[in-house]
Amino acid sequence: MLSFFRRFLGSKVGTWIALGFLAIIGIAFAMGDITGNSQGGGITSLFGGAGSNAAKVNGSALSSADLQSRSQRVFEQERRNNPTLQIASFLAQGGVDQVYDQLVAGLSIAAFGKNEGMSVSKRMVDGQIAAIPAFQDASGNFSEDIFRRALAGQNVSEKLLRDDITQEIMGKQVVGPATLGVRLPDSLVLPYASLLLEARAGRIAAIPSEAFVPATAPTDAQLAAYYKANAGRYTIPEQRRLRYAVIDLSRFAAAAQPSDAEIGKYYNDNKTAYAATETRSFEQLILPTEAAAKTVAADVAGGKTLAAAAQSAGLSVSTLTGQTQAQLAATSSAAIAAQGFTAPQGGLVGPVRAPLGWSLLRVTAIDRKPAQTLDQVRPQITETLRGQKEQALLSDFTGKIEDQIGNGATFDEAVKDNGLTIETTPLLVSNGQNVEDQAYKASPDVLPLLKPGFDMAADDDAQIVPIVQDKRYALLKVGDIAAAAPPPLVKVRELVVAQYKLSQGAIKAKAVAEQIRAKVAKGAKLEEALAAAGVPLPPVQKAAGRRADLMRGDKAPPPPLALMFNMAKGTIKALPIGQDRGYFLVQLDQVQQEDAAGQPQLVEQVRGQLGNVVGNEYAQQFEKAIEKDLKVARNMTVVTSVKQELRRANGGGEQ
């Protein structure tokens, strides 16, 4: 399927529009991100908090503390997805601004709905809470106990959570209808659909920096200055040392061995499961009249199979496999089942009156299993009871440790008191890599601990974390935390020298690329201009394609091809390869346009995608109109202050 606006909706601005103005609860809870917040304190109220207010709406306020807390949470979530993300990049991409806009929009829409007499019922809020994964047990059901523990662990009151959810539901009720029913006319859709069919062809040349790197090494002063100016390129993401103690199900094997009395009781309590059983399989034919059923029965008595006799009558038999007498009675009648279980194998039963006519039944197989004695099933019962007792002992053991931690015991005290063994990882980044040892591989026990370990704050209590559900757990505590920072130059000197040389080569590559571009722009052939550069360069590559082809899939098209679709025919442009690797020269030779009027399916597809974008635009404009009507006061000075605090708190310094 063509995704004409996938690139737009994948951008920072597009993502915000796609989410709408109502993602307040999404930031805090709906993604299941209830555990861990390095800022501590959990979610603060939208209507209070320390410090100046970032916005005021009809007597309600967004505090600077709340804006900072929620922005920090979003940053941490994004950093878990992209461990190399630094706070400077997050701020530059507008992360705080997007969170701020969402929070202000939520306040504004909630106030507007209240003014218009709208309300949200307790039942609706209950339903939203029950649907939050963080409050569900292993079977996917809402757990009151997990709910209370999660809120207490984050120092969040139930009222605060309910206020946030109420606001989110109100937002959907107010703004949601503005996005519905958008249908754009052909006059607007056709140009965009036709644009997808446009084909272009051109040539691409590469001017690599490697062709111009200096032969001499940089001086210490040059290298130090380069490293300082490019520290962000070498910054190592936050690293953590995890301390954990494994609790395995095998620990309880001896204590879980069932006694003879327990085995005997289980056998007696489940005698029906071990009693003699008989199941049968049948061919069944239902006929509308008794006379028709007797005719088929006579054919079977004369030597035909029931299937053949049914086929002669223009009918077909159905099969019933592995039926108990009770199962057969439930689908037919007690009388039919009684006769079916007294007939011999191959015997025919009927005609017998059935709920929907007259039934003929032929026994095709009989499976009789004798009763099982206690000695015969002892190994099976032993295994079942042992598994049950192991699970109970494991649950009691982990519960006792959680109670100890809840009552103030430290990680080391809980480990010592329960006879556990502490294991410690080296400093790891959130994906499990050890930057000091590239050969290091996180063990199967460590991998499940990475996400909770990086979600926890440094001063959080130890937590019981599943390694293999119902079999293996760990008591987890965060050890040392190394903030994101560039390593000492001496550790990466060789790499920095190579990249310094490459950066110098990139300066020369840029100058050469500009010289070639200028020559071609004046009429020279691209191949001849490359040959005159004085250094061996890669040959020119031809490139062609349709705009729609470039937009298929989830990956962005190669930058040179994307540039080709943003140029005028006959022009040539230079494009940085990135990371000081050189420059591309892109020359557009041909443009072929087509009319999408003859492809109605494509037109409808584009109409739907454009309709989504326009619907989101309606919602955005509606929300802005609400802000204007309510005279919302935004305090951008506070927002700037929050950005500075986030930069300091996350090791980004001040700017």
Sequence and secondary structure as in RCSB ss.txt:
>XXXX:A:sequence
MLSFFRRFLGSKVGTWIALGFLAIIGIAFAMGDITGNSQGGGITSLFGGAGSNAAKVNGSALSSADLQSRSQRVF
EQERRNNPTLQIASFLAQGGVDQVYDQLVAGLSIAAFGKNEGMSVSKRMVDGQIAAIPAFQDASGNFSEDIFRRA
LAGQNVSEKLLRDDITQEIMGKQVVGPATLGVRLPDSLVLPYASLLLEARAGRIAAIPSEAFVPATAPTDAQLAA
YYKANAGRYTIPEQRRLRYAVIDLSRFAAAAQPSDAEIGKYYNDNKTAYAATETRSFEQLILPTEAAAKTVAADV
AGGKTLAAAAQSAGLSVSTLTGQTQAQLAATSSAAIAAQGFTAPQGGLVGPVRAPLGWSLLRVTAIDRKPAQTLD
QVRPQITETLRGQKEQALLSDFTGKIEDQIGNGATFDEAVKDNGLTIETTPLLVSNGQNVEDQAYKASPDVLPLL
KPGFDMAADDDAQIVPIVQDKRYALLKVGDIAAAAPPPLVKVRELVVAQYKLSQGAIKAKAVAEQIRAKVAKGAK
LEEALAAAGVPLPPVQKAAGRRADLMRGDKAPPPPLALMFNMAKGTIKALPIGQDRGYFLVQLDQVQQEDAAGQP
QLVEQVRGQLGNVVGNEYAQQFEKAIEKDLKVARNMTVVTSVKQELRRANGGGEQ
>XXXX:A:secstr
   TTHHHHHSHHHHHHHHTT THHIIIIITS  S  TT S    TT  SS EEEEETTEEEEHHHHHHHHHHHH
HHHHHH TT  HHHHHHTTHHHHHHHHHHHHHHHHHHHHHTT    HHHHHHHHHT GGGB TTS B HHHHHHH
HHHTT  HHHHHHHHHHHHHHHHHHGGGGSS    HHHHHHHHHHHH EEEEEEEEEEGGGG  SS   HHHHHH
HHHHTHHHH B  EEEEEEEEEEGGGGTTTT   HHHHHHHHHHTHHHHS EEEEEEEEEEESSHHHHHHHHHHH
HTT  HHHHHHHTT   EEEEEE HHHHHHHS HHHHHHHTTS TT EEEEEEETTEEEEEEEEEEEEE    HH
HHHHHHHHHHHHHHHHHHHHHHHHHHHHHHHTT  HHHHHHHTT  EEE   B TTS  TT TT    TTTGGGH
HHHHHS TT   EEEEEETTTEEEEEEEEEEE SB   GGGSHHHHHHHHHHHHHHHHHHHHHHHHHHHHHTT  
HHHHHHTTSS     EEEEEEHHHHT SSS   HHHHHHTTS TT EEEEE STT EEEEEEEEEEE   GGG H
HHHHHHHHHHHHHHHHHHHHHHHHHHHHHHT EE HHHHHHHHHHHHHHTT    
